[in-house]
Amino acid sequence: MTGGDRRLEAGPAAYPRALAVGLGLRPDLPTERILAALAEAFPGHRIACLATLDRRAGEPGPRAAAAVLGVPLYGYSVERLARVPVPNPSERVAAALGIPGVAEAAALLAGTGPVVVPRQVAGGVVVAATAAHG
């Protein structure tokens, strides 16, 4: 994992029981890589939903990952993600899409409260998390 080791350690009471996980994905990323990244970044934690850029949400990899996990997958437009202030803007995303970030913004839209796991790269997948609704 890069970007510092910010994984949630299994079990602390300070973290939410379930996570809304935002994903920053390259096109056509295989399901197995997405699931491996989630397992690396969030060991022992329940993922309640996945969220990403709308065009990635329509791809087979993220759709299958959500199906394997048995959770909904939310896709947000660039315009909607652009309106979300993120704590850790990405220069790469700003250059590519003209917005501050995807993973943190998608997690903030799909979940509740502040980012509890800041943007990080796990297995080539950018992940971030907030507490899930409910």
Steps between C-alpha positions, in 0.01 A plus 500: 500500500627847421416840639577391855350208684155630580317169509239449764618248752239232564284563802551848650179648635592844365433394140158456346349153482444531126680701236399685186801452275591735218706361213727669251543256215683476172287378210420128481654404833437131575270399783776304673723809527218705648411233756868451593542875552193513723624205706840668539365842593211394725585168665225376730262788425157475343461690176141624462531653152744595227500832315693637206484705183185417304687379191704256712188379685371365168807284441505125574777511767334731752155356429623147567693610812182653643307183413759278672480720811121514479497881518367781282729683259439873459625699202533877509554743215811714473280803563363358825844387624642844418265663754633293791789651698758229568766503772775363273472629143675301228712684243468201266118505513497879464712471183294213355145600596519858623372409849676467838444128540285195442547251788451741791221693326314179411536369857369829640197489269423134571557509875466734793735713703862576428752282321621234747753346262668764281581438135763231460614257235460127565595258225471767232152606616437833671273454802352723770222444752238668713248349739210337320144625546302316765 
